């Protein structure tokens, strides 16, 4: 069986106690027992291989077998996700996290039906971040993806201008995503529009920020699946897969 992964802020020392919500899940839900293997990570590249020494009430006492620093993958993949309807945003975040996307940026596009404002924005962002955290543990990621603050179109322009390669998924693009030359390092930023797509004005602004419009394929994908499909192409072509 795959060794389960749990998050822990402090991984120093030869003995660790996994408590709080993570320890409760490990002891009460996963029902881990003495002698079983677990891996702990801080989500920023440090991981500790552990074995359960003792099961406490809603916690585990662990012996550390080895500790590693896992290098961050390169090139870094950033997906700007136009806000989808309903809970499709969390679905997109879950799939992109499992695939290996490094940064997910919620984008309030002009054609987004859903708009994050006030208290609703904080709750929605919290759900995206919680989804990324849980999906990252399930996928055994030792670098959890960053779910950034919601971005305006001007912020997306800046991300594209500073990227090693900026791409915009667009149904009328002439260049296939599978043929675009990729950088060896830096950030690859991919913009995924909402259900209504990227507007002409947004496309013009992104092209002015040196982004390349690209065609993902002959079929039309939902906004919630386009990001993970594009990520799969780029991760395979970059050698990360």
ZADO-1210 file (C-alpha; in nm, 4 decimals, padded with zeros to 6 digits):
<atoms>
<atom x="00.0000" y="00.0000" z="00.0000" code="UNK" pos="1"/>
<atom x="00.1055" y="00.3612" z="-00.0558" code="UNK" pos="2"/>
<atom x="00.2523" y="00.5224" z="00.2552" code="UNK" pos="3"/>
<atom x="00.0116" y="00.7940" z="00.3790" code="UNK" pos="4"/>
<atom x="00.1287" y="01.1563" z="00.3971" code="UNK" pos="5"/>
<atom x="00.0386" y="01.4054" z="00.6696" code="UNK" pos="6"/>
<atom x="00.1243" y="01.7713" z="00.7184" code="UNK" pos="7"/>
<atom x="00.3350" y="01.8907" z="01.0106" code="UNK" pos="8"/>
<atom x="00.4969" y="02.2284" z="01.0724" code="UNK" pos="9"/>
<atom x="00.7941" y="02.1024" z="01.2779" code="UNK" pos="10"/>
<atom x="00.9926" y="01.8078" z="01.1416" code="UNK" pos="11"/>
<atom x="01.3040" y="01.8476" z="01.3562" code="UNK" pos="12"/>
<atom x="01.4312" y="01.5810" z="01.5952" code="UNK" pos="13"/>
<atom x="01.4433" y="01.2017" z="01.5953" code="UNK" pos="14"/>
<atom x="01.0967" y="01.1706" z="01.7512" code="UNK" pos="15"/>
<atom x="00.7788" y="01.3491" z="01.6450" code="UNK" pos="16"/>
<atom x="00.4224" y="01.3726" z="01.7707" code="UNK" pos="17"/>
<atom x="00.1549" y="01.4122" z="01.5073" code="UNK" pos="18"/>
<atom x="-00.1398" y="01.5764" z="01.6804" code="UNK" pos="19"/>
<atom x="-00.4169" y="01.8257" z="01.6029" code="UNK" pos="20"/>
<atom x="-00.6482" y="01.7578" z="01.3070" code="UNK" pos="21"/>
<atom x="-00.3779" y="01.5607" z="01.1229" code="UNK" pos="22"/>
<atom x="-00.3077" y="01.3378" z="01.4227" code="UNK" pos="23"/>
<atom x="-00.6784" y="01.2863" z="01.4833" code="UNK" pos="24"/>
<atom x="-00.7290" y="01.1796" z="01.1225" code="UNK" pos="25"/>
<atom x="-00.4291" y="00.9445" z="01.1345" code="UNK" pos="26"/>
<atom x="-00.5278" y="00.7793" z="01.4638" code="UNK" pos="27"/>
<atom x="-00.9080" y="00.7833" z="01.4532" code="UNK" pos="28"/>
<atom x="-00.9960" y="00.7784" z="01.0819" code="UNK" pos="29"/>
<atom x="-00.7027" y="00.6008" z="00.9161" code="UNK" pos="30"/>
<atom x="-00.6586" y="00.3920" z="01.2343" code="UNK" pos="31"/>
<atom x="-00.2823" y="00.3621" z="01.1915" code="UNK" pos="32"/>
<atom x="-00.1128" y="00.1238" z="01.4325" code="UNK" pos="33"/>
<atom x="00.2295" y="00.0640" z="01.5865" code="UNK" pos="34"/>
<atom x="00.4925" y="-00.0324" z="01.3330" code="UNK" pos="35"/>
<atom x="00.3152" y="00.1228" z="01.0330" code="UNK" pos="36"/>
<atom x="00.4957" y="00.3673" z="00.8053" code="UNK" pos="37"/>
<atom x="00.3904" y="00.7290" z="00.7515" code="UNK" pos="38"/>
<atom x="00.5534" y="01.0266" z="00.5824" code="UNK" pos="39"/>
<atom x="00.5308" y="01.3802" z="00.7179" code="UNK" pos="40"/>
<atom x="00.5902" y="01.6972" z="00.5170" code="UNK" pos="41"/>
<atom x="00.5818" y="02.0686" z="00.5799" code="UNK" pos="42"/>
<atom x="00.4434" y="02.1181" z="00.2286" code="UNK" pos="43"/>
<atom x="00.7517" y="02.3183" z="00.1294" code="UNK" pos="44"/>
<atom x="00.9835" y="02.0333" z="00.0285" code="UNK" pos="45"/>
<atom x="01.0941" y="01.8855" z="00.3619" code="UNK" pos="46"/>
<atom x="00.9753" y="01.5327" z="00.4333" code="UNK" pos="47"/>
<atom x="01.0381" y="01.2864" z="00.7142" code="UNK" pos="48"/>
<atom x="01.0032" y="00.9111" z="00.6747" code="UNK" pos="49"/>
<atom x="00.8545" y="00.7817" z="00.9997" code="UNK" pos="50"/>
<atom x="00.7254" y="00.4711" z="01.1711" code="UNK" pos="51"/>
<atom x="00.4501" y="00.4720" z="01.4332" code="UNK" pos="52"/>
<atom x="00.5914" y="00.4020" z="01.7784" code="UNK" pos="53"/>
<atom x="00.2743" y="00.4610" z="01.9808" code="UNK" pos="54"/>
<atom x="-00.0888" y="00.5463" z="01.9162" code="UNK" pos="55"/>
<atom x="-00.2146" y="00.8127" z="02.1575" code="UNK" pos="56"/>
<atom x="-00.5618" y="00.9608" z="02.1934" code="UNK" pos="57"/>
<atom x="-00.6095" y="01.1473" z="01.8623" code="UNK" pos="58"/>
<atom x="-00.2324" y="01.1540" z="01.8020" code="UNK" pos="59"/>
<atom x="00.0649" y="00.9429" z="01.6978" code="UNK" pos="60"/>
<atom x="00.4137" y="00.9237" z="01.8464" code="UNK" pos="61"/>
<atom x="00.6605" y="00.8633" z="01.5630" code="UNK" pos="62"/>
<atom x="01.0224" y="00.7610" z="01.5187" code="UNK" pos="63"/>
<atom x="01.1983" y="00.9390" z="01.2306" code="UNK" pos="64"/>
<atom x="01.3801" y="00.6979" z="00.9994" code="UNK" pos="65"/>
<atom x="01.5137" y="00.9524" z="00.7496" code="UNK" pos="66"/>
<atom x="01.4681" y="01.3130" z="00.6483" code="UNK" pos="67"/>
<atom x="01.4902" y="01.4537" z="00.2949" code="UNK" pos="68"/>
<atom x="01.4758" y="01.7843" z="00.1130" code="UNK" pos="69"/>
<atom x="01.2789" y="01.7354" z="-00.2070" code="UNK" pos="70"/>
<atom x="01.3787" y="01.9919" z="-00.4734" code="UNK" pos="71"/>
<atom x="01.1031" y="02.2017" z="-00.6261" code="UNK" pos="72"/>
<atom x="01.0204" y="02.0890" z="-00.9812" code="UNK" pos="73"/>
<atom x="01.1258" y="02.3008" z="-01.2778" code="UNK" pos="74"/>
<atom x="00.9955" y="02.4685" z="-01.4836" code="UNK" pos="75"/>
<atom x="00.7257" y="02.5933" z="-01.2478" code="UNK" pos="76"/>
<atom x="00.3710" y="02.5649" z="-01.3823" code="UNK" pos="77"/>
<atom x="00.1242" y="02.8426" z="-01.2955" code="UNK" pos="78"/>
<atom x="-00.2409" y="02.8139" z="-01.4023" code="UNK" pos="79"/>
<atom x="-00.4622" y="03.1219" z="-01.3987" code="UNK" pos="80"/>
<atom x="-00.8124" y="02.9810" z="-01.3601" code="UNK" pos="81"/>
<atom x="-01.1115" y="03.1889" z="-01.4650" code="UNK" pos="82"/>
<atom x="-01.3731" y="03.1520" z="-01.1906" code="UNK" pos="83"/>
<atom x="-01.6122" y="02.8681" z="-01.2880" code="UNK" pos="84"/>
<atom x="-01.9715" y="02.8197" z="-01.1822" code="UNK" pos="85"/>
<atom x="-02.0703" y="02.6354" z="-00.8646" code="UNK" pos="86"/>
<atom x="-01.8310" y="02.3828" z="-00.7195" code="UNK" pos="87"/>
<atom x="-01.6434" y="02.3291" z="-01.0450" code="UNK" pos="88"/>
<atom x="-01.3664" y="02.5508" z="-00.9132" code="UNK" pos="89"/>
<atom x="-01.2856" y="02.3007" z="-00.6402" code="UNK" pos="90"/>
<atom x="-01.2949" y="02.0191" z="-00.8969" code="UNK" pos="91"/>
<atom x="-01.0445" y="02.2090" z="-01.1126" code="UNK" pos="92"/>
<atom x="-00.8174" y="02.2734" z="-00.8135" code="UNK" pos="93"/>
<atom x="-00.8298" y="01.9085" z="-00.7081" code="UNK" pos="94"/>
<atom x="-00.7363" y="01.7760" z="-01.0521" code="UNK" pos="95"/>
<atom x="-00.4633" y="02.0339" z="-01.1132" code="UNK" pos="96"/>
<atom x="-00.3128" y="01.9604" z="-00.7723" code="UNK" pos="97"/>
<atom x="-00.3077" y="01.5874" z="-00.8420" code="UNK" pos="98"/>
<atom x="-00.1459" y="01.6504" z="-01.1810" code="UNK" pos="99"/>
<atom x="00.1330" y="01.8670" z="-01.0374" code="UNK" pos="100"/>
<atom x="00.0426" y="02.2335" z="-01.0997" code="UNK" pos="101"/>
<atom x="00.2564" y="02.4521" z="-00.8723" code="UNK" pos="102"/>
<atom x="00.0494" y="02.7708" z="-00.8451" code="UNK" pos="103"/>
<atom x="-00.3244" y="02.8203" z="-00.9029" code="UNK" pos="104"/>
<atom x="-00.4471" y="03.1778" z="-00.9463" code="UNK" pos="105"/>
<atom x="-00.8234" y="03.2472" z="-00.9265" code="UNK" pos="106"/>
<atom x="-00.9114" y="03.5059" z="-01.1905" code="UNK" pos="107"/>
<atom x="-01.2228" y="03.7233" z="-01.1988" code="UNK" pos="108"/>
<atom x="-01.2540" y="03.7351" z="-01.5777" code="UNK" pos="109"/>
<atom x="-01.5037" y="03.9670" z="-01.7459" code="UNK" pos="110"/>
<atom x="-01.7132" y="03.6679" z="-01.8564" code="UNK" pos="111"/>
<atom x="-01.7048" y="03.4855" z="-01.5220" code="UNK" pos="112"/>
<atom x="-02.0597" y="03.4181" z="-01.4103" code="UNK" pos="113"/>
<atom x="-01.9364" y="03.3645" z="-01.0564" code="UNK" pos="114"/>
<atom x="-01.7908" y="03.6684" z="-00.8830" code="UNK" pos="115"/>
<atom x="-01.6070" y="03.6574" z="-00.5518" code="UNK" pos="116"/>
<atom x="-01.6882" y="03.9547" z="-00.3323" code="UNK" pos="117"/>
<atom x="-01.6579" y="04.0283" z="00.0398" code="UNK" pos="118"/>
<atom x="-01.7199" y="03.7394" z="00.2762" code="UNK" pos="119"/>
<atom x="-01.8068" y="03.5086" z="-00.0124" code="UNK" pos="120"/>
<atom x="-01.4591" y="03.5616" z="-00.1596" code="UNK" pos="121"/>
<atom x="-01.2869" y="03.4624" z="00.1652" code="UNK" pos="122"/>
<atom x="-01.4980" y="03.1466" z="00.1987" code="UNK" pos="123"/>
<atom x="-01.4479" y="03.0439" z="-00.1641" code="UNK" pos="124"/>
<atom x="-01.0719" y="03.0990" z="-00.1451" code="UNK" pos="125"/>
<atom x="-01.0618" y="02.8971" z="00.1751" code="UNK" pos="126"/>
<atom x="-01.2383" y="02.6071" z="00.0021" code="UNK" pos="127"/>
<atom x="-00.9916" y="02.6183" z="-00.2876" code="UNK" pos="128"/>
<atom x="-00.6963" y="02.6146" z="-00.0472" code="UNK" pos="129"/>
<atom x="-00.8419" y="02.3321" z="00.1609" code="UNK" pos="130"/>
<atom x="-00.9060" y="02.1314" z="-00.1564" code="UNK" pos="131"/>
<atom x="-00.5465" y="02.1838" z="-00.2711" code="UNK" pos="132"/>
<atom x="-00.4092" y="02.0807" z="00.0687" code="UNK" pos="133"/>
<atom x="-00.6102" y="01.7572" z="00.0861" code="UNK" pos="134"/>
<atom x="-00.5490" y="01.6675" z="-00.2785" code="UNK" pos="135"/>
<atom x="-00.1770" y="01.7338" z="-00.2315" code="UNK" pos="136"/>
<atom x="-00.1577" y="01.4886" z="00.0578" code="UNK" pos="137"/>
<atom x="-00.3539" y="01.2271" z="-00.1382" code="UNK" pos="138"/>
<atom x="-00.1162" y="01.2695" z="-00.4325" code="UNK" pos="139"/>
<atom x="00.1913" y="01.2467" z="-00.2028" code="UNK" pos="140"/>
<atom x="00.3130" y="01.5919" z="-00.2961" code="UNK" pos="141"/>
<atom x="00.5898" y="01.7291" z="-00.0756" code="UNK" pos="142"/>
<atom x="00.5562" y="02.0724" z="-00.2353" code="UNK" pos="143"/>
<atom x="00.1930" y="02.1701" z="-00.1946" code="UNK" pos="144"/>
<atom x="00.0555" y="02.4052" z="-00.4596" code="UNK" pos="145"/>
<atom x="00.0058" y="02.7695" z="-00.3773" code="UNK" pos="146"/>
<atom x="-00.3490" y="02.8962" z="-00.4251" code="UNK" pos="147"/>
<atom x="-00.2924" y="03.2681" z="-00.4719" code="UNK" pos="148"/>
<atom x="-00.5170" y="03.5591" z="-00.3854" code="UNK" pos="149"/>
<atom x="-00.7828" y="03.6346" z="-00.6497" code="UNK" pos="150"/>
<atom x="-00.6294" y="03.8220" z="-00.9424" code="UNK" pos="151"/>
<atom x="-00.7583" y="04.1066" z="-01.1536" code="UNK" pos="152"/>
<atom x="-00.6931" y="04.1104" z="-01.5269" code="UNK" pos="153"/>
<atom x="-00.4147" y="04.3650" z="-01.4654" code="UNK" pos="154"/>
<atom x="-00.2503" y="04.1208" z="-01.2235" code="UNK" pos="155"/>
<atom x="-00.2732" y="03.8420" z="-01.4814" code="UNK" pos="156"/>
<atom x="-00.1045" y="04.0724" z="-01.7343" code="UNK" pos="157"/>
<atom x="00.1828" y="04.1217" z="-01.4906" code="UNK" pos="158"/>
<atom x="00.2181" y="03.7468" z="-01.4347" code="UNK" pos="159"/>
<atom x="00.2353" y="03.6861" z="-01.8086" code="UNK" pos="160"/>
<atom x="00.4841" y="03.9676" z="-01.8646" code="UNK" pos="161"/>
<atom x="00.7172" y="03.8237" z="-01.6000" code="UNK" pos="162"/>
<atom x="00.6912" y="03.4604" z="-01.7097" code="UNK" pos="163"/>
<atom x="00.9460" y="03.2612" z="-01.9055" code="UNK" pos="164"/>
<atom x="00.6477" y="03.1608" z="-02.1216" code="UNK" pos="165"/>
<atom x="00.2923" y="03.2913" z="-02.1130" code="UNK" pos="166"/>
<atom x="00.0093" y="03.0982" z="-02.2787" code="UNK" pos="167"/>
<atom x="-00.3616" y="03.1648" z="-02.3233" code="UNK" pos="168"/>
<atom x="-00.5941" y="02.8782" z="-02.4111" code="UNK" pos="169"/>
<atom x="-00.8128" y="03.0014" z="-02.6955" code="UNK" pos="170"/>
<atom x="-01.0416" y="02.8177" z="-02.9369" code="UNK" pos="171"/>
<atom x="-00.9377" y="03.0340" z="-03.2354" code="UNK" pos="172"/>
<atom x="-00.5613" y="03.0080" z="-03.1846" code="UNK" pos="173"/>
<atom x="-00.3532" y="02.8745" z="-03.4716" code="UNK" pos="174"/>
<atom x="-00.0659" y="02.7370" z="-03.2623" code="UNK" pos="175"/>
<atom x="-00.1262" y="02.3958" z="-03.0962" code="UNK" pos="176"/>
<atom x="-00.0157" y="02.3739" z="-02.7335" code="UNK" pos="177"/>
<atom x="00.1690" y="02.0514" z="-02.8167" code="UNK" pos="178"/>
<atom x="00.4120" y="02.2371" z="-03.0463" code="UNK" pos="179"/>
<atom x="00.5048" y="02.5445" z="-02.8435" code="UNK" pos="180"/>
<atom x="00.8738" y="02.5604" z="-02.7479" code="UNK" pos="181"/>
<atom x="00.9104" y="02.5340" z="-02.3702" code="UNK" pos="182"/>
<atom x="01.1689" y="02.7007" z="-02.1443" code="UNK" pos="183"/>
<atom x="01.4023" y="02.4900" z="-01.9303" code="UNK" pos="184"/>
<atom x="01.3311" y="02.6967" z="-01.6201" code="UNK" pos="185"/>
<atom x="01.1311" y="02.9885" z="-01.4905" code="UNK" pos="186"/>
<atom x="00.7534" y="03.0067" z="-01.4865" code="UNK" pos="187"/>
<atom x="00.5133" y="02.8785" z="-01.7495" code="UNK" pos="188"/>
<atom x="00.1884" y="03.0703" z="-01.6975" code="UNK" pos="189"/>
<atom x="-00.1282" y="02.9301" z="-01.8584" code="UNK" pos="190"/>
<atom x="-00.4519" y="03.1287" z="-01.8662" code="UNK" pos="191"/>
<atom x="-00.7783" y="02.9316" z="-01.8656" code="UNK" pos="192"/>
<atom x="-01.0911" y="03.1357" z="-01.9348" code="UNK" pos="193"/>
<atom x="-01.4281" y="03.0880" z="-01.7603" code="UNK" pos="194"/>
<atom x="-01.7365" y="02.9303" z="-01.9234" code="UNK" pos="195"/>
<atom x="-01.7745" y="03.2260" z="-02.1595" code="UNK" pos="196"/>
<atom x="-01.4087" y="03.2181" z="-02.2582" code="UNK" pos="197"/>
<atom x="-01.1498" y="03.4948" z="-02.2770" code="UNK" pos="198"/>
<atom x="-01.2883" y="03.8202" z="-02.4179" code="UNK" pos="199"/>
<atom x="-01.1300" y="03.9979" z="-02.7148" code="UNK" pos="200"/>
<atom x="-01.0126" y="04.2808" z="-02.4915" code="UNK" pos="201"/>
<atom x="-00.8547" y="04.0399" z="-02.2413" code="UNK" pos="202"/>
<atom x="-00.6850" y="03.8473" z="-02.5221" code="UNK" pos="203"/>
<atom x="-00.5418" y="04.1674" z="-02.6673" code="UNK" pos="204"/>
<atom x="-00.4084" y="04.2740" z="-02.3288" code="UNK" pos="205"/>
<atom x="-00.2516" y="03.9331" z="-02.2676" code="UNK" pos="206"/>
<atom x="-00.0888" y="03.9284" z="-02.6113" code="UNK" pos="207"/>
<atom x="00.0548" y="04.2728" z="-02.5377" code="UNK" pos="208"/>
<atom x="00.2076" y="04.1133" z="-02.2267" code="UNK" pos="209"/>
<atom x="00.3848" y="03.8677" z="-02.4654" code="UNK" pos="210"/>
<atom x="00.1470" y="03.5748" z="-02.4068" code="UNK" pos="211"/>
<atom x="00.0934" y="03.3251" z="-02.6895" code="UNK" pos="212"/>
<atom x="-00.2633" y="03.2106" z="-02.7733" code="UNK" pos="213"/>
<atom x="-00.2642" y="02.8308" z="-02.8070" code="UNK" pos="214"/>
<atom x="-00.5148" y="02.5660" z="-02.9112" code="UNK" pos="215"/>
<atom x="-00.5565" y="02.2782" z="-02.6680" code="UNK" pos="216"/>
<atom x="-00.7284" y="02.0402" z="-02.9094" code="UNK" pos="217"/>
<atom x="-01.0166" y="01.9892" z="-03.1518" code="UNK" pos="218"/>
<atom x="-01.2792" y="01.9433" z="-02.8788" code="UNK" pos="219"/>
<atom x="-01.4259" y="02.2008" z="-02.6442" code="UNK" pos="220"/>
<atom x="-01.3427" y="02.1320" z="-02.2789" code="UNK" pos="221"/>
<atom x="-01.5140" y="02.2711" z="-01.9724" code="UNK" pos="222"/>
<atom x="-01.3174" y="02.5388" z="-01.7915" code="UNK" pos="223"/>
<atom x="-01.2864" y="02.2996" z="-01.4964" code="UNK" pos="224"/>
<atom x="-01.1051" y="02.0375" z="-01.7079" code="UNK" pos="225"/>
<atom x="-00.9100" y="02.2565" z="-01.9515" code="UNK" pos="226"/>
<atom x="-00.6472" y="02.3449" z="-01.6900" code="UNK" pos="227"/>
<atom x="-00.5593" y="01.9877" z="-01.6009" code="UNK" pos="228"/>
<atom x="-00.5582" y="01.8873" z="-01.9697" code="UNK" pos="229"/>
<atom x="-00.3158" y="02.1699" z="-02.0518" code="UNK" pos="230"/>
<atom x="-00.1055" y="02.0800" z="-01.7472" code="UNK" pos="231"/>
<atom x="-00.0790" y="01.7196" z="-01.8638" code="UNK" pos="232"/>
<atom x="00.0564" y="01.8293" z="-02.2019" code="UNK" pos="233"/>
<atom x="00.3079" y="02.0711" z="-02.0494" code="UNK" pos="234"/>
<atom x="00.4239" y="01.8423" z="-01.7686" code="UNK" pos="235"/>
<atom x="00.4862" y="01.5590" z="-02.0159" code="UNK" pos="236"/>
<atom x="00.6647" y="01.7796" z="-02.2690" code="UNK" pos="237"/>
<atom x="00.8807" y="01.9511" z="-02.0056" code="UNK" pos="238"/>
<atom x="01.0078" y="01.6191" z="-01.8716" code="UNK" pos="239"/>
<atom x="00.8410" y="01.6561" z="-01.5323" code="UNK" pos="240"/>
<atom x="00.6290" y="01.3517" z="-01.6074" code="UNK" pos="241"/>
</atoms>
